Amino acid sequence: MGHATDMINRIRYNDSLRKPYRARHERIKEAYKTEFKSSGFELYDRNIPKEELERIRANIRKTLKRESMIAWGKTIILTCIVAVLLGYLLYFLIPFPD
């Protein structure tokens, strides 16, 4: 009984480790679909010129990097706001001896 539970828990743990990679893979896959659709080519078309394929890949990298930078910017701004609010609240809530 304990061996089966241990095995199930190990499977759940391994799946939880894969989730971030799976989400990143899905985001890249969605970017490829969007970029190919906007360029007028099919996703699995073998007759795409090399120059066009390199341009599409460069656009995908640029798009993903832009999304990442926006996410980091939002994180930093939110962290700064929380730190300022926390400092403000602590300044007025904690009595200082005169």
Backbone as CSV, one residue per row, in Angstrom:
resi,resn,N_x,N_y,N_z,CA_x,CA_y,CA_z,C_x,C_y,C_z
1,MET,0.824,-1.192,0.000,0.000,0.000,0.000,0.862,1.247,0.000
2,GLY,1.920,1.265,0.802,2.790,2.424,0.883,3.595,2.636,-0.388
3,HIS,3.946,1.536,-1.082,4.730,1.658,-2.303,3.918,2.343,-3.395
4,ALA,2.643,2.002,-3.503,1.793,2.606,-4.527,1.605,4.099,-4.265
5,THR,1.415,4.455,-3.014,1.252,5.870,-2.654,2.534,6.645,-2.944
6,ASP,3.665,6.034,-2.623,4.945,6.678,-2.899,5.128,6.891,-4.399
7,MET,4.759,5.902,-5.194,4.876,6.009,-6.641,3.969,7.120,-7.180
8,ILE,2.745,7.196,-6.699,1.809,8.228,-7.132,2.327,9.614,-6.760
9,ASN,2.850,9.747,-5.543,3.399,11.038,-5.123,4.611,11.434,-5.962
10,ARG,5.448,10.488,-6.321,6.614,10.771,-7.152,6.181,11.211,-8.547
11,ILE,5.151,10.583,-9.102,4.626,10.970,-10.413,4.068,12.389,-10.356
12,ARG,3.316,12.721,-9.318,2.771,14.070,-9.163,3.885,15.105,-9.041
13,TYR,4.914,14.780,-8.280,6.038,15.702,-8.106,6.762,15.937,-9.429
14,ASN,7.003,14.870,-10.185,7.671,15.016,-11.480,6.826,15.842,-12.448
15,ASP,5.509,15.644,-12.429,4.626,16.451,-13.275,4.675,17.918,-12.875
16,SER,4.757,18.196,-11.582,4.807,19.592,-11.139,6.118,20.251,-11.569
17,LEU,7.195,19.479,-11.675,8.465,20.026,-12.156,8.413,20.351,-13.645
18,ARG,7.598,19.631,-14.393,7.510,19.834,-15.836,6.598,20.979,-16.233
19,LYS,5.717,21.424,-15.343,4.728,22.441,-15.705,5.333,23.740,-16.236
20,PRO,6.366,24.315,-15.606,6.917,25.558,-16.164,7.480,25.381,-17.577
21,TYR,8.129,24.247,-17.829,8.679,24.000,-19.154,7.566,23.798,-20.174
22,ARG,6.503,23.136,-19.751,5.371,22.907,-20.634,4.703,24.227,-20.994
23,ALA,4.574,25.116,-20.019,3.963,26.421,-20.280,4.829,27.232,-21.236
24,ARG,6.148,27.192,-21.060,7.051,27.917,-21.961,6.957,27.346,-23.368
25,HIS,6.898,26.025,-23.482,6.775,25.385,-24.787,5.481,25.806,-25.474
26,GLU,4.389,25.848,-24.744,3.112,26.261,-25.320,3.166,27.718,-25.789
27,ARG,3.846,28.590,-25.009,3.957,29.997,-25.392,4.763,30.145,-26.691
28,ILE,5.844,29.386,-26.819,6.655,29.439,-28.036,5.874,28.882,-29.218
29,LYS,5.148,27.803,-28.987,4.354,27.190,-30.051,3.268,28.152,-30.545
30,GLU,2.641,28.860,-29.618,1.619,29.835,-29.988,2.234,30.987,-30.780
31,ALA,3.437,31.416,-30.395,4.119,32.490,-31.133,4.441,32.045,-32.556
32,TYR,4.872,30.796,-32.727,5.147,30.278,-34.066,3.885,30.283,-34.916
33,LYS,2.783,29.804,-34.357,1.528,29.764,-35.114,1.103,31.162,-35.532
34,THR,1.178,32.110,-34.611,0.773,33.478,-34.906,1.663,34.099,-35.978
35,GLU,2.971,33.912,-35.870,3.903,34.516,-36.824,3.751,33.905,-38.208
36,PHE,3.581,32.594,-38.287,3.412,31.959,-39.589,2.093,32.390,-40.224
37,LYS,1.057,32.521,-39.419,-0.230,32.944,-39.953,-0.146,34.360,-40.513
38,SER,0.561,35.251,-39.811,0.661,36.632,-40.270,1.581,36.765,-41.488
39,SER,2.503,35.812,-41.682,3.412,35.893,-42.823,2.822,35.251,-44.077
40,GLY,1.722,34.539,-43.944,1.074,33.942,-45.108,1.564,32.547,-45.453
41,PHE,2.381,31.937,-44.626,2.871,30.582,-44.864,2.180,29.611,-43.924
42,GLU,2.194,28.348,-44.329,1.705,27.295,-43.452,2.793,26.933,-42.458
43,LEU,2.415,26.450,-41.301,3.373,26.159,-40.248,4.366,25.070,-40.647
44,TYR,3.918,24.023,-41.310,4.789,22.903,-41.644,5.117,22.868,-43.135
45,ASP,5.123,24.027,-43.783,5.440,24.118,-45.198,6.949,23.957,-45.401
46,ARG,7.344,23.015,-46.244,8.768,22.749,-46.477,9.354,23.688,-47.539
47,ASN,8.516,24.419,-48.251,8.993,25.239,-49.360,9.176,26.706,-48.979
48,ILE,9.379,26.993,-47.725,9.598,28.364,-47.292,11.052,28.733,-47.596
49,PRO,11.288,29.879,-48.221,12.677,30.291,-48.474,13.446,30.495,-47.166
50,LYS,14.749,30.233,-47.199,15.568,30.329,-45.996,15.564,31.721,-45.400
51,GLU,15.611,32.737,-46.241,15.624,34.111,-45.745,14.324,34.432,-45.010
52,GLU,13.221,33.972,-45.582,11.919,34.213,-44.955,11.818,33.470,-43.626
53,LEU,12.331,32.260,-43.585,12.305,31.473,-42.355,13.145,32.130,-41.269
54,GLU,14.298,32.665,-41.631,15.137,33.366,-40.653,14.449,34.636,-40.153
55,ARG,13.758,35.345,-41.045,13.035,36.549,-40.637,11.914,36.202,-39.666
56,ILE,11.213,35.108,-39.944,10.126,34.672,-39.069,10.688,34.295,-37.692
57,ARG,11.787,33.561,-37.675,12.397,33.163,-36.399,12.873,34.380,-35.611
58,ALA,13.451,35.361,-36.312,13.904,36.582,-35.634,12.719,37.336,-35.039
59,ASN,11.608,37.395,-35.767,10.402,38.063,-35.239,9.859,37.342,-34.020
60,ILE,9.910,36.021,-34.045,9.417,35.245,-32.903,10.293,35.505,-31.685
61,ARG,11.621,35.493,-31.873,12.519,35.776,-30.759,12.283,37.171,-30.197
62,LYS,12.099,38.142,-31.096,11.867,39.512,-30.663,10.552,39.630,-29.889
63,THR,9.521,38.956,-30.361,8.221,38.989,-29.688,8.306,38.365,-28.298
64,LEU,8.945,37.211,-28.196,9.057,36.541,-26.902,9.914,37.351,-25.935
65,LYS,10.972,37.969,-26.442,11.815,38.789,-25.577,11.044,40.014,-25.086
66,ARG,10.246,40.625,-25.959,9.433,41.775,-25.575,8.431,41.382,-24.488
67,GLU,7.775,40.236,-24.661,6.822,39.769,-23.650,7.513,39.528,-22.315
68,SER,8.702,38.953,-22.369,9.456,38.696,-21.145,9.842,39.997,-20.455
69,MET,10.297,40.978,-21.215,10.692,42.263,-20.641,9.488,42.981,-20.029
70,ILE,8.339,42.895,-20.669,7.128,43.507,-20.119,6.756,42.837,-18.805
71,ALA,6.842,41.512,-18.761,6.518,40.788,-17.523,7.475,41.178,-16.403
72,TRP,8.787,41.264,-16.703,9.761,41.669,-15.688,9.506,43.097,-15.224
73,GLY,9.180,43.978,-16.162,8.890,45.363,-15.799,7.700,45.459,-14.861
74,LYS,6.637,44.715,-15.169,5.463,44.705,-14.293,5.814,44.169,-12.909
75,THR,6.642,43.136,-12.860,7.047,42.561,-11.581,7.831,43.566,-10.747
76,ILE,8.767,44.253,-11.383,9.587,45.233,-10.658,8.740,46.394,-10.163
77,ILE,7.849,46.897,-11.010,6.986,48.007,-10.609,6.085,47.601,-9.453
78,LEU,5.488,46.419,-9.540,4.615,45.943,-8.470,5.389,45.760,-7.164
79,THR,6.600,45.237,-7.251,7.431,45.062,-6.057,7.757,46.410,-5.419
80,CYS,8.087,47.403,-6.237,8.388,48.744,-5.708,7.163,49.353,-5.029
81,ILE,5.997,49.211,-5.644,4.771,49.756,-5.062,4.481,49.104,-3.711
82,VAL,4.611,47.774,-3.653,4.359,47.062,-2.399,5.370,47.480,-1.337
83,ALA,6.636,47.646,-1.714,7.657,48.052,-0.747,7.376,49.447,-0.207
84,VAL,6.979,50.368,-1.072,6.670,51.729,-0.627,5.448,51.726,0.297
85,LEU,4.420,51.005,-0.084,3.216,50.930,0.762,3.524,50.282,2.107
86,LEU,4.330,49.246,2.106,4.693,48.582,3.346,5.507,49.517,4.240
87,GLY,6.448,50.229,3.661,7.226,51.194,4.431,6.362,52.299,4.995
88,TYR,5.429,52.793,4.199,4.515,53.844,4.627,3.649,53.364,5.798
89,LEU,3.101,52.148,5.666,2.257,51.603,6.736,3.064,51.349,8.005
90,LEU,4.246,50.810,7.874,5.065,50.542,9.052,5.476,51.835,9.749
91,TYR,5.719,52.873,8.997,6.113,54.150,9.581,5.003,54.715,10.469
92,PHE,3.753,54.562,10.028,2.653,55.136,10.795,2.041,54.177,11.806
93,LEU,2.256,52.875,11.668,1.650,51.922,12.581,2.534,51.566,13.771
94,ILE,3.834,51.642,13.599,4.736,51.299,14.698,5.060,52.574,15.466
95,PRO,4.715,52.609,16.747,5.012,53.822,17.540,6.514,53.893,17.849
96,PHE,7.091,55.043,17.628,8.497,55.261,17.926,8.607,56.009,19.247
97,PRO,9.527,55.604,20.117,9.693,56.336,21.392,10.327,57.703,21.140
98,ASP,9.858,58.687,21.869,10.394,60.047,21.689,11.627,60.262,22.505
